[in-house]
Amino acid sequence: MSSRTVTVLGLGWMGAAIANTMIREGHGVTVWNRILEKSATFAGRAEIAPTVLAAVESSDVIFVCVVNYEASDEMLQTPDVTAALSGKTLVQFSSGTPERAREAGQWARLHDVSYLDCTMSGGPLQIGNNLGTFFYTGRQEVFDAWRDVITPLIGTSTYCGEELGYAAALDFARLGALTGVLTVLGNVVSLLQAEGVPLDEFVPALGFLSSGFLEGALRAMTADEYPSGSATLMTWRAWADQFVQSEHDVGIDPRVAELIRDCLALGIERGQGDDDIYALFSAFGPTQ
Ligand SMILES: NC(=O)c1ccc[n+]([C@@H]2O[C@H](COP(=O)([O-])OP(=O)(O)OC[C@H]3O[C@@H](n4cnc5c(N)ncnc54)[C@H](OP(=O)(O)O)[C@@H]3O)[C@@H](O)[C@H]2O)c1
């Protein structure tokens, strides 16, 4: 692979790891960071650009890895930087919503910037270490043109197609599920502790968190006719009142339990009271 010129804007945990990997791969790297001290750690290994404009002018591909799209827009959407980006490739590594990814793609098209949006499933320790996955969206020919350069950044580089919001949506679903499960576990462990039930008693009861069960539940929720004949939402809703009360009784913050109760109530409000809990999926759908 021939060496290319790469600019990295943003040298936080992730941006610095990306820049270090590009240096290790032998590319000509230019870096810029809002707080200058972070750029200084690259002295002698990369060009340190004094401005965003100079950084963009230095390379054919520009990697942006800052806190969010707002910070990225602030840097890039000025007349001189936008003009300098024209004809180049911009890879957006900052986290954002699917809608922000689509807006960024529109802006890039308007200004003749080749654009890839990357959702990073992996942290700074995975970058450059053949671990983790990055999901890319954008035009296939742009991904192909830079595939050799971006591949060493992470264990697996997955191209997800042209729909720019796709990877961000996948990531929200993944991290939403992860944080949701961990939040509920944090809550119920408090209940166990308050009631003096040892964790060892609880762990074997978590068999339903197996991927087989979860996949079956997802398919059941999204089936044209979800399964029924088990406990109804009305039954679950009545149970949830007791769940909330059990946390009140021992002084635990009941907001997680109340949220579960309220979500079950939402399904009933939407006419699903006699259906199984899988009906909750349609309760969360957009109202017409
Ligand atoms: N860390 C992870 O494990 C991880 C995993 C997946 C995705 N991500 C995403 O990767 C992105 C970077 O995360 P990180 O962990 O590297 O964060 P970080 O260490 O906090 O770095 C944030 C970077 O954003 C810059 N920044 C913030 N506001 C700015 C502004 N208004 N203008 C210009 N630059 C600005 C900071 O510049 P200063 O140094 O000047 O403040 C810094 O370079 C985020 O979108 C994050 O969600 C992170």
The ligand as an SDF file (V2000), in Angstrom:
LIG
                    3D

 48 52  0  0  0  0  0  0  0  0999 V2000
  -13.8560    6.9590   23.7830 N   0  0  0  0  0  0  0  0  0  0  0  0
  -14.5450    5.9370   23.2710 C   0  0  0  0  0  0  0  0  0  0  0  0
  -14.4240    4.7870   23.7200 O   0  0  0  0  0  0  0  0  0  0  0  0
  -15.4310    6.1580   22.0730 C   0  0  0  0  0  0  0  0  0  0  0  0
  -15.9980    5.0350   21.4350 C   0  0  0  0  0  0  0  0  0  0  0  0
  -16.8240    5.2220   20.3180 C   0  0  0  0  0  0  0  0  0  0  0  0
  -17.0680    6.5040   19.8670 C   0  0  0  0  0  0  0  0  0  0  0  0
  -16.5310    7.5780   20.5180 N   0  0  0  0  0  0  0  0  0  0  0  0
  -16.7910    8.9200   19.9690 C   0  0  0  0  0  0  0  0  0  0  0  0
  -15.5890    9.4770   19.4910 O   0  0  0  0  0  0  0  0  0  0  0  0
  -15.6510   10.9060   19.6020 C   0  0  0  0  0  0  0  0  0  0  0  0
  -14.4210   11.3780   20.3570 C   0  0  0  0  0  0  0  0  0  0  0  0
  -14.4200   10.7410   21.6190 O   0  0  0  0  0  0  0  0  0  0  0  0
  -13.1440   10.7620   22.5750 P   0  0  0  0  0  0  0  0  0  0  0  0
  -13.2940    9.6150   23.4970 O   0  0  0  0  0  0  0  0  0  0  0  0
  -11.9010   10.9200   21.7720 O   0  0  0  0  0  0  0  0  0  0  0  0
  -13.4400   12.1100   23.3840 O   0  0  0  0  0  0  0  0  0  0  0  0
  -12.4110   13.1030   24.1160 P   0  0  0  0  0  0  0  0  0  0  0  0
  -11.1700   12.3990   24.5250 O   0  0  0  0  0  0  0  0  0  0  0  0
  -13.2050   13.8120   25.1450 O   0  0  0  0  0  0  0  0  0  0  0  0
  -12.0340   14.1350   22.9610 O   0  0  0  0  0  0  0  0  0  0  0  0
  -12.9780   15.0540   22.4690 C   0  0  0  0  0  0  0  0  0  0  0  0
  -12.3460   15.8230   21.3400 C   0  0  0  0  0  0  0  0  0  0  0  0
  -13.3300   16.7540   20.8320 O   0  0  0  0  0  0  0  0  0  0  0  0
  -12.7210   18.0420   20.7770 C   0  0  0  0  0  0  0  0  0  0  0  0
  -13.7210   19.1010   20.8690 N   0  0  0  0  0  0  0  0  0  0  0  0
  -14.7430   19.1970   21.7550 C   0  0  0  0  0  0  0  0  0  0  0  0
  -15.4600   20.3140   21.4880 N   0  0  0  0  0  0  0  0  0  0  0  0
  -14.8840   20.9240   20.4340 C   0  0  0  0  0  0  0  0  0  0  0  0
  -15.1500   22.1040   19.6990 C   0  0  0  0  0  0  0  0  0  0  0  0
  -16.1990   22.8820   19.9940 N   0  0  0  0  0  0  0  0  0  0  0  0
  -14.3320   22.4190   18.6570 N   0  0  0  0  0  0  0  0  0  0  0  0
  -13.2790   21.6290   18.3450 C   0  0  0  0  0  0  0  0  0  0  0  0
  -12.9540   20.4950   19.0020 N   0  0  0  0  0  0  0  0  0  0  0  0
  -13.7560   20.1460   20.0400 C   0  0  0  0  0  0  0  0  0  0  0  0
  -11.7550   18.0440   21.9490 C   0  0  0  0  0  0  0  0  0  0  0  0
  -10.8530   19.0930   21.7800 O   0  0  0  0  0  0  0  0  0  0  0  0
  -10.0460   19.6900   23.0600 P   0  0  0  0  0  0  0  0  0  0  0  0
   -8.9690   18.6970   23.3570 O   0  0  0  0  0  0  0  0  0  0  0  0
   -9.5340   20.9790   22.5380 O   0  0  0  0  0  0  0  0  0  0  0  0
  -11.0360   19.8360   24.1690 O   0  0  0  0  0  0  0  0  0  0  0  0
  -11.1380   16.6580   21.7710 C   0  0  0  0  0  0  0  0  0  0  0  0
  -10.1800   16.6540   20.7380 O   0  0  0  0  0  0  0  0  0  0  0  0
  -16.9660   11.2240   20.3250 C   0  0  0  0  0  0  0  0  0  0  0  0
  -17.9490   11.5720   19.3850 O   0  0  0  0  0  0  0  0  0  0  0  0
  -17.3160    9.9020   21.0000 C   0  0  0  0  0  0  0  0  0  0  0  0
  -18.7090    9.7500   21.2040 O   0  0  0  0  0  0  0  0  0  0  0  0
  -15.7100    7.4340   21.5880 C   0  0  0  0  0  0  0  0  0  0  0  0
  1  2  1  0
  2  3  2  0
  2  4  1  0
  4  5  1  0
  4 48  2  0
  5  6  2  0
  6  7  1  0
  7  8  2  0
  8  9  1  0
  8 48  1  0
  9 10  1  0
  9 46  1  0
 10 11  1  0
 11 12  1  0
 11 44  1  0
 12 13  1  0
 13 14  1  0
 14 15  2  0
 14 16  1  0
 14 17  1  0
 17 18  1  0
 18 19  2  0
 18 20  1  0
 18 21  1  0
 21 22  1  0
 22 23  1  0
 23 24  1  0
 23 42  1  0
 24 25  1  0
 25 26  1  0
 25 36  1  0
 26 27  1  0
 26 35  1  0
 27 28  2  0
 28 29  1  0
 29 30  1  0
 29 35  2  0
 30 31  1  0
 30 32  2  0
 32 33  1  0
 33 34  2  0
 34 35  1  0
 36 37  1  0
 36 42  1  0
 37 38  1  0
 38 39  2  0
 38 40  1  0
 38 41  1  0
 42 43  1  0
 44 45  1  0
 44 46  1  0
 46 47  1  0
M  CHG  2   8   1  16  -1
M  END
$$$$
